[in-house]
Amino acid sequence: MSPSFVVIDCETTGFGKQDRIVEIAAVTLDGQSWETVDEYDTLINPERDTGPAHIHSIRDSMVENAPVFSDIAAALVQKFQGAVLIAHNFPFDSRMLSYEFGRLGVDFNLGKGLCTMQACGGEKLSDACNRYRIELNNHHAALADARAAAALAKRVLKNNSGHSSPARFSDIPFPFSAQTLSRFRS
Protein backbone atom coordinates (compact mmCIF):
# COMPACT_ATOMS: atom_id res chain seq x y z
CA MET A 1 0.00 0.00 0.00
CA SER A 2 1.27 3.47 -0.88
CA PRO A 3 1.82 5.96 1.93
CA SER A 4 -0.42 8.99 2.05
CA PHE A 5 0.92 12.41 1.19
CA VAL A 6 0.41 15.41 3.45
CA VAL A 7 0.78 18.83 1.83
CA ILE A 8 1.60 21.49 4.42
CA ASP A 9 1.69 25.27 4.42
CA CYS A 10 2.67 27.67 7.21
CA GLU A 11 2.02 31.38 7.54
CA THR A 12 4.54 32.98 9.87
CA THR A 13 5.57 36.15 11.68
CA GLY A 14 8.76 36.19 9.59
CA PHE A 15 11.58 33.97 8.35
CA GLY A 16 14.01 33.62 11.26
CA LYS A 17 14.51 31.25 14.15
CA GLN A 18 12.81 33.70 16.53
CA ASP A 19 9.70 33.88 14.30
CA ARG A 20 6.54 31.89 14.91
CA ILE A 21 3.83 30.11 12.93
CA VAL A 22 0.50 31.97 12.96
CA GLU A 23 -1.45 29.55 10.75
CA ILE A 24 -0.89 26.04 9.47
CA ALA A 25 -2.78 23.80 7.09
CA ALA A 26 -2.32 20.17 6.08
CA VAL A 27 -4.07 18.56 3.11
CA THR A 28 -3.88 14.76 3.12
CA LEU A 29 -3.83 13.00 -0.25
CA ASP A 30 -4.51 9.32 -0.83
CA GLY A 31 -1.26 7.52 -1.65
CA GLN A 32 -2.60 5.91 -4.82
CA SER A 33 -5.21 8.27 -6.28
CA TRP A 34 -3.68 11.53 -4.96
CA GLU A 35 -7.22 12.67 -4.15
CA THR A 36 -7.83 14.78 -1.05
CA VAL A 37 -9.03 12.67 1.87
CA ASP A 38 -8.63 15.14 4.74
CA GLU A 39 -7.92 18.79 5.47
CA TYR A 40 -6.66 20.43 8.64
CA ASP A 41 -6.33 24.15 9.26
CA THR A 42 -5.85 26.31 12.32
CA LEU A 43 -4.76 29.74 13.36
CA ILE A 44 -2.08 29.74 16.05
CA ASN A 45 -1.48 32.34 18.73
CA PRO A 46 2.22 33.16 18.29
CA GLU A 47 2.36 34.79 21.73
CA ARG A 48 3.70 37.93 20.06
CA ASP A 49 2.59 40.16 17.15
CA THR A 50 1.49 38.36 13.98
CA GLY A 51 4.11 39.98 11.77
CA PRO A 52 3.43 40.91 8.14
CA ALA A 53 -0.39 41.14 8.14
CA HIS A 54 -0.13 42.93 4.78
CA ILE A 55 0.94 39.55 3.37
CA HIS A 56 -1.05 36.90 5.28
CA SER A 57 -3.95 39.13 6.48
CA ILE A 58 -3.81 37.68 9.99
CA ARG A 59 -4.31 40.35 12.63
CA ASP A 60 -3.43 40.10 16.31
CA SER A 61 -7.14 40.16 17.22
CA MET A 62 -7.71 37.05 15.06
CA VAL A 63 -5.28 34.93 17.08
CA GLU A 64 -5.85 36.16 20.62
CA ASN A 65 -8.21 33.21 21.33
CA ALA A 66 -6.41 30.75 19.05
CA PRO A 67 -4.48 27.79 20.45
CA VAL A 68 -0.74 28.14 20.98
CA PHE A 69 1.54 25.78 19.08
CA SER A 70 1.79 23.25 21.93
CA ASP A 71 -2.02 22.91 21.77
CA ILE A 72 -1.97 21.75 18.14
CA ALA A 73 1.37 19.92 17.97
CA ALA A 74 -0.14 16.49 18.74
CA ALA A 75 -2.71 16.88 15.95
CA LEU A 76 0.08 17.66 13.48
CA VAL A 77 2.17 14.69 14.56
CA GLN A 78 -0.89 12.45 14.17
CA LYS A 79 -1.55 13.81 10.65
CA PHE A 80 2.07 13.31 9.63
CA GLN A 81 2.46 9.70 10.90
CA GLY A 82 3.62 7.43 8.08
CA ALA A 83 3.04 10.08 5.40
CA VAL A 84 5.32 11.61 2.81
CA LEU A 85 5.30 15.35 3.42
CA ILE A 86 5.07 17.90 0.62
CA ALA A 87 5.21 21.70 0.59
CA HIS A 88 5.80 24.50 -1.86
CA ASN A 89 9.20 25.55 -0.48
CA PHE A 90 9.55 22.51 1.75
CA PRO A 91 12.81 23.71 3.36
CA PHE A 92 11.04 26.81 4.74
CA ASP A 93 7.94 25.03 6.11
CA SER A 94 9.97 22.19 7.62
CA ARG A 95 12.40 24.66 9.21
CA MET A 96 9.59 26.70 10.79
CA LEU A 97 7.97 23.53 12.15
CA SER A 98 11.32 22.37 13.49
CA TYR A 99 11.74 25.69 15.34
CA GLU A 100 8.27 25.39 16.89
CA PHE A 101 8.79 21.80 18.02
CA GLY A 102 12.25 22.73 19.29
CA ARG A 103 10.65 25.30 21.61
CA LEU A 104 8.68 22.39 23.11
CA GLY A 105 11.86 20.38 23.66
CA VAL A 106 11.04 17.94 20.86
CA ASP A 107 13.74 17.03 18.32
CA PHE A 108 11.64 17.25 15.19
CA ASN A 109 12.98 16.54 11.71
CA LEU A 110 10.57 16.28 8.79
CA GLY A 111 13.26 14.73 6.61
CA LYS A 112 13.63 15.48 2.91
CA GLY A 113 9.99 15.50 1.95
CA LEU A 114 8.97 16.65 -1.52
CA CYS A 115 9.07 20.23 -2.73
CA THR A 116 6.71 21.45 -5.45
CA MET A 117 8.75 24.68 -5.73
CA GLN A 118 11.85 22.68 -6.61
CA ALA A 119 9.82 20.54 -9.04
CA CYS A 120 8.63 23.75 -10.73
CA GLY A 121 12.12 25.15 -11.18
CA GLY A 122 11.91 27.57 -8.25
CA GLU A 123 8.69 29.32 -9.30
CA LYS A 124 6.62 31.06 -6.64
CA LEU A 125 3.35 29.28 -5.86
CA SER A 126 1.24 31.89 -7.65
CA ASP A 127 3.38 31.66 -10.80
CA ALA A 128 3.37 27.85 -10.81
CA CYS A 129 -0.41 27.78 -10.31
CA ASN A 130 -0.85 30.25 -13.13
CA ARG A 131 1.33 28.14 -15.44
CA TYR A 132 -0.57 24.94 -14.63
CA ARG A 133 -3.97 26.68 -14.54
CA ILE A 134 -4.58 25.82 -10.90
CA GLU A 135 -6.94 28.01 -8.94
CA LEU A 136 -5.33 29.95 -6.10
CA ASN A 137 -7.79 32.07 -4.15
CA ASN A 138 -6.86 33.72 -0.85
CA HIS A 139 -3.13 33.36 -1.53
CA HIS A 140 -1.15 33.41 1.74
CA ALA A 141 -4.00 31.79 3.67
CA ALA A 142 -2.48 28.46 4.75
CA LEU A 143 -5.39 26.25 3.65
CA ALA A 144 -5.71 27.96 0.26
CA ASP A 145 -1.98 27.61 -0.35
CA ALA A 146 -1.92 23.97 0.82
CA ARG A 147 -4.85 23.13 -1.48
CA ALA A 148 -3.12 24.81 -4.42
CA ALA A 149 0.17 23.05 -3.61
CA ALA A 150 -1.71 19.73 -3.42
CA ALA A 151 -3.18 20.32 -6.89
CA LEU A 152 0.27 21.29 -8.12
CA ALA A 153 1.78 18.16 -6.56
CA LYS A 154 -0.69 16.01 -8.48
CA ARG A 155 0.52 17.65 -11.70
CA VAL A 156 4.27 17.79 -11.17
CA LEU A 157 5.06 15.06 -8.63
CA LYS A 158 2.50 12.28 -9.08
CA ASN A 159 4.26 10.51 -11.93
CA ASN A 160 7.75 11.09 -10.52
CA SER A 161 7.25 10.38 -6.81
CA GLY A 162 8.40 6.77 -7.04
CA HIS A 163 11.79 7.66 -8.48
CA SER A 164 13.18 9.49 -5.46
CA SER A 165 11.84 7.23 -2.68
CA PRO A 166 10.86 10.10 -0.39
CA ALA A 167 11.16 9.46 3.30
CA ARG A 168 8.04 8.94 5.36
CA PHE A 169 7.49 10.79 8.56
CA SER A 170 8.21 8.41 11.44
CA ASP A 171 6.61 8.02 14.84
CA ILE A 172 7.38 10.61 17.47
CA PRO A 173 5.86 10.10 20.91
CA PHE A 174 4.10 13.33 21.76
CA PRO A 175 2.52 14.12 25.15
CA PHE A 176 0.22 17.00 24.20
CA SER A 177 -3.49 17.27 23.29
CA ALA A 178 -4.88 19.26 20.35
CA GLN A 179 -7.10 22.31 19.78
CA THR A 180 -7.78 24.27 16.58
CA LEU A 181 -9.26 27.56 15.40
CA SER A 182 -9.78 28.04 11.65
CA ARG A 183 -10.10 31.51 10.18
CA PHE A 184 -12.40 30.18 7.45
CA ARG A 185 -15.47 28.16 8.29
CA SER A 186 -16.73 25.83 5.59
C-alpha positions as CSV (number, residue, x, y, z in Angstrom):
1,M,0.0,0.0,0.0
2,S,1.3,3.5,-0.9
3,P,1.8,6.0,1.9
4,S,-0.4,9.0,2.1
5,F,0.9,12.4,1.2
6,V,0.4,15.4,3.5
7,V,0.8,18.8,1.8
8,I,1.6,21.5,4.4
9,D,1.7,25.3,4.4
10,C,2.7,27.7,7.2
11,E,2.0,31.4,7.5
12,T,4.5,33.0,9.9
13,T,5.6,36.2,11.7
14,G,8.8,36.2,9.6
15,F,11.6,34.0,8.3
16,G,14.0,33.6,11.3
17,K,14.5,31.3,14.2
18,Q,12.8,33.7,16.5
19,D,9.7,33.9,14.3
20,R,6.5,31.9,14.9
21,I,3.8,30.1,12.9
22,V,0.5,32.0,13.0
23,E,-1.5,29.6,10.8
24,I,-0.9,26.0,9.5
25,A,-2.8,23.8,7.1
26,A,-2.3,20.2,6.1
27,V,-4.1,18.6,3.1
28,T,-3.9,14.8,3.1
29,L,-3.8,13.0,-0.2
30,D,-4.5,9.3,-0.8
31,G,-1.3,7.5,-1.7
32,Q,-2.6,5.9,-4.8
33,S,-5.2,8.3,-6.3
34,W,-3.7,11.5,-5.0
35,E,-7.2,12.7,-4.2
36,T,-7.8,14.8,-1.1
37,V,-9.0,12.7,1.9
38,D,-8.6,15.1,4.7
39,E,-7.9,18.8,5.5
40,Y,-6.7,20.4,8.6
41,D,-6.3,24.2,9.3
42,T,-5.8,26.3,12.3
43,L,-4.8,29.7,13.4
44,I,-2.1,29.7,16.1
45,N,-1.5,32.3,18.7
46,P,2.2,33.2,18.3
47,E,2.4,34.8,21.7
48,R,3.7,37.9,20.1
49,D,2.6,40.2,17.1
50,T,1.5,38.4,14.0
51,G,4.1,40.0,11.8
52,P,3.4,40.9,8.1
53,A,-0.4,41.1,8.1
54,H,-0.1,42.9,4.8
55,I,0.9,39.5,3.4
56,H,-1.0,36.9,5.3
57,S,-4.0,39.1,6.5
58,I,-3.8,37.7,10.0
59,R,-4.3,40.4,12.6
60,D,-3.4,40.1,16.3
61,S,-7.1,40.2,17.2
62,M,-7.7,37.1,15.1
63,V,-5.3,34.9,17.1
64,E,-5.9,36.2,20.6
65,N,-8.2,33.2,21.3
66,A,-6.4,30.8,19.0
67,P,-4.5,27.8,20.5
68,V,-0.7,28.1,21.0
69,F,1.5,25.8,19.1
70,S,1.8,23.3,21.9
71,D,-2.0,22.9,21.8
72,I,-2.0,21.7,18.1
73,A,1.4,19.9,18.0
74,A,-0.1,16.5,18.7
75,A,-2.7,16.9,16.0
76,L,0.1,17.7,13.5
77,V,2.2,14.7,14.6
78,Q,-0.9,12.4,14.2
79,K,-1.6,13.8,10.7
80,F,2.1,13.3,9.6
81,Q,2.5,9.7,10.9
82,G,3.6,7.4,8.1
83,A,3.0,10.1,5.4
84,V,5.3,11.6,2.8
85,L,5.3,15.4,3.4
86,I,5.1,17.9,0.6
87,A,5.2,21.7,0.6
88,H,5.8,24.5,-1.9
89,N,9.2,25.6,-0.5
90,F,9.5,22.5,1.8
91,P,12.8,23.7,3.4
92,F,11.0,26.8,4.7
93,D,7.9,25.0,6.1
94,S,10.0,22.2,7.6
95,R,12.4,24.7,9.2
96,M,9.6,26.7,10.8
97,L,8.0,23.5,12.2
98,S,11.3,22.4,13.5
99,Y,11.7,25.7,15.3
100,E,8.3,25.4,16.9
101,F,8.8,21.8,18.0
102,G,12.3,22.7,19.3
103,R,10.7,25.3,21.6
104,L,8.7,22.4,23.1
105,G,11.9,20.4,23.7
106,V,11.0,17.9,20.9
107,D,13.7,17.0,18.3
108,F,11.6,17.3,15.2
109,N,13.0,16.5,11.7
110,L,10.6,16.3,8.8
111,G,13.3,14.7,6.6
112,K,13.6,15.5,2.9
113,G,10.0,15.5,2.0
114,L,9.0,16.6,-1.5
115,C,9.1,20.2,-2.7
116,T,6.7,21.5,-5.5
117,M,8.7,24.7,-5.7
118,Q,11.8,22.7,-6.6
119,A,9.8,20.5,-9.0
120,C,8.6,23.8,-10.7
121,G,12.1,25.2,-11.2
122,G,11.9,27.6,-8.3
123,E,8.7,29.3,-9.3
124,K,6.6,31.1,-6.6
125,L,3.4,29.3,-5.9
126,S,1.2,31.9,-7.7
127,D,3.4,31.7,-10.8
128,A,3.4,27.8,-10.8
129,C,-0.4,27.8,-10.3
130,N,-0.8,30.3,-13.1
131,R,1.3,28.1,-15.4
132,Y,-0.6,24.9,-14.6
133,R,-4.0,26.7,-14.5
134,I,-4.6,25.8,-10.9
135,E,-6.9,28.0,-8.9
136,L,-5.3,29.9,-6.1
137,N,-7.8,32.1,-4.2
138,N,-6.9,33.7,-0.8
139,H,-3.1,33.4,-1.5
140,H,-1.2,33.4,1.7
141,A,-4.0,31.8,3.7
142,A,-2.5,28.5,4.7
143,L,-5.4,26.2,3.7
144,A,-5.7,28.0,0.3
145,D,-2.0,27.6,-0.4
146,A,-1.9,24.0,0.8
147,R,-4.8,23.1,-1.5
148,A,-3.1,24.8,-4.4
149,A,0.2,23.1,-3.6
150,A,-1.7,19.7,-3.4
151,A,-3.2,20.3,-6.9
152,L,0.3,21.3,-8.1
153,A,1.8,18.2,-6.6
154,K,-0.7,16.0,-8.5
155,R,0.5,17.6,-11.7
156,V,4.3,17.8,-11.2
157,L,5.1,15.1,-8.6
158,K,2.5,12.3,-9.1
159,N,4.3,10.5,-11.9
160,N,7.7,11.1,-10.5
161,S,7.3,10.4,-6.8
162,G,8.4,6.8,-7.0
163,H,11.8,7.7,-8.5
164,S,13.2,9.5,-5.5
165,S,11.8,7.2,-2.7
166,P,10.9,10.1,-0.4
167,A,11.2,9.5,3.3
168,R,8.0,8.9,5.4
169,F,7.5,10.8,8.6
170,S,8.2,8.4,11.4
171,D,6.6,8.0,14.8
172,I,7.4,10.6,17.5
173,P,5.9,10.1,20.9
174,F,4.1,13.3,21.8
175,P,2.5,14.1,25.1
176,F,0.2,17.0,24.2
177,S,-3.5,17.3,23.3
178,A,-4.9,19.3,20.4
179,Q,-7.1,22.3,19.8
180,T,-7.8,24.3,16.6
181,L,-9.3,27.6,15.4
182,S,-9.8,28.0,11.7
183,R,-10.1,31.5,10.2
184,F,-12.4,30.2,7.4
185,R,-15.5,28.2,8.3
186,S,-16.7,25.8,5.6
